[in-house]
């Protein structure tokens, strides 16, 4: 994410249907003919229990759920901008990580009309933002299953006084879904925590003449009866808050960059060749520069979407296609915000958080990417950016544990970027730039923690760095200036 304050410078659907396997025997096994079977006598009987109603994040304990691991979301939805109604079907393919008697998905403010698992009816109960699903019989640990959910209603954002509203926001000509740390649960049933990454496919049907832009690679578009279905798929695992859809009147530009689709969209309410549109044309150039620092681009498409809405005073690294509030482009092009969000494709998207406490791994490196870009363009060196941030900084909030209400604060962005530069000065350019590439390569499509990064930095440096990281991550006083 990139806040707008001055302190921050600068064919998948068919495949998923094919894995809808039956998992409904109390004994948990399936016979050779596909019928329910019983567990082999040598195995202990299953011990069915409900999955947890939260992923256990230290900052947000109720976010996400336990008892299963999602492999993919496949959404077939219809949205009417005139009425604000969203309805459709979600297929969620997952694997049980315990013997499940029931499990939860996050779904906020939308009504479920039908649920089945592997084609067999299941029951559901909604309490606040939790949807509890009970299969006809228990699901044995290690079993893959697909739950199909028909649902609908008028989606609304989730209110958060400290972090800002996130989720589905209706507009005069459409809507958009956007937000961090949560947003996905306002428009589809989801395990809404970044530790459970999954592939994503969306078919969004909207009235003819209305655009619907989302993550990943575009599929074949179809039109029938005055409605157009836009198809998108993200084949690389994605954290749930990185899923987006933007619906409305947009100028969509499609090209190819490095053999991959590059798709940008700018609202028709903005000038066709204005600062926002010109900033989006820099996407390929900036991505190519970041490849020289971070290694191969990790996804199958590039792009960006601008939203002309005063409620969006930030930019967000939605996977493969970041979304930018027009606040960044009011007077001129803004390459630094583009560099920030594109850097997240490596640091934050491809390598995602395991827990929200470690968000500096996302924002510190993305802010440092701004500094690298400014140096690349000859505007100022990374050392000058470091010095400007260091002088007069308030060190009271530790970067490694900023607190849930400060995950978008200076300690995460500016102190995080200063940590990155101080690490460079401490271990030397050769080891540092090798680490910038090896880290996203080693954890590509996965999740990682601060402890993982410290271990990687120590391997790159060939020595113990715990004292260094203690100063920069934990201390509430100024660290030693490198």
C-alpha positions, 0 to 999 in steps of 0.5 A: 500500500502507498498512503497519500501523505507527504511523509511517504516520498515519492480455461481455469473454471473448467479445471476447478470444476474437475477437482470437485471430489466427494469427501463425505464419508464419516470414515473419510475414505472413498471406495474405488467406485467413488462411493463413501468407504470406511477408514482402513482398520490400521488407521485410527478413526477420525476425530472430527471437530470444527475448524477455528473461526480465526487464523490466530494472527497476533494483530487480527485473531479473528481474520481468516479461519483454521482447519483447511488450506484453500487452493483456489477461488472460482467466482461467477458473479453478476453486478447491476450498477443501477441496483447495487445488487451482486449475486452469483456462485463461488467454488472454493477448492481446499484441503482439510488440515484436520478432521473437520466436522464444520468450517468457517469462511469469511463473508460480510453482509451477503446472504447465502441461498445454497451450499454444497460440497462435492455436489452433496448438500451442506448446511450453513449458518451466518453470524455477523461476518462468519459463515459456518458450513457443516457438511453432510458428514465429516471431512477427513484430514488431507482430503481435497474438497470443493464447496459451492456457495450461491449468494448475493445482496448489496455488498458494503465496505467494512468499517475500521476507524484506525485503518480506514474502510475496506472492501466493496465501494459503490460508485455512480457508474459501477463499484470497486473492491479494494482495501487492506488488511481486509476487503475480499470478504465483502464480495466473496466467501473467503479465508481472509488472511494472507497466510492462506494464498490461493489461485483466483478466477473471476467471471464478472457479468455487467451491463454492456458498455461497462468495464470490469477489470480484475487481477491476472490474465484476461480470458475470452469476453462474451456478450448476451442479452445486454450483458457482458461477461469479463473473465480474469484468472490469476494462476499464481497463489494470491493473498485474499486482500490482493483480489480486486475488481473495478467496475465502471466507465474506463478506458482500457489499454491492452498491450504486450510487455516481455511476452505478457499482457500489460493492461491498464485502465483509467476512468473516462472522467480523467483526461485521456492523456492526463497525468494518470494515463501518462503514469500508467504508461511507465509501468513497463519501464519501471517493472524492467528496472525493478527486474534488474534489482529484484530478479525475474518478474513473478507474475503472468501479466502487468498493469494498473488501474486508476480510480477517480474517487476521493475515498481512495487516498492510497494505492494498493498492490493488488496482484499483477494490477495495482490500483491507484487513487487519482490523488497521486496524479492530480498535478503531474505524473508520479513514477515513485508511487508506481515504483512502490506498488510494482515493487510489491509484486515481489515484496508482499505479493509473490512473497506474502506475509505470514502475519500482519506484524511483519508488514515492514517486509512489504512496505520497507522494501517497496519504499526502498524501491522508490529510493532506488528509482529516484537514484536510477533517474538521477534525482537523488541517491539512496543515501540522500533519501536515507539521510532525509528520513533519518534526521528528526525521525521519531523512533518510539514505534518499533518496526518489527512490532508497530501495533495493529493500529500503526501498520501503515505508519512511518515506523513501517514505511520510512524506518523499514526503508532505512533498515533496508539501506542500513543493511546494505551499508552493513553487509556491502553492495555485493551481498545486499543486491544478491539478497534482494534477488535471492529472497523473492526467488527462494520464497516465490509464491509463498509466505515468509516472516521476519525471522526468515528474512534475518536468517536469509540476510545472515546467510548472505552476509556470512555472519551474525546480524542479530544485534543489527536487527535488534536495533532496527526492529525492536529498539525505541531509540535511534539506531547506530547510523551506518 
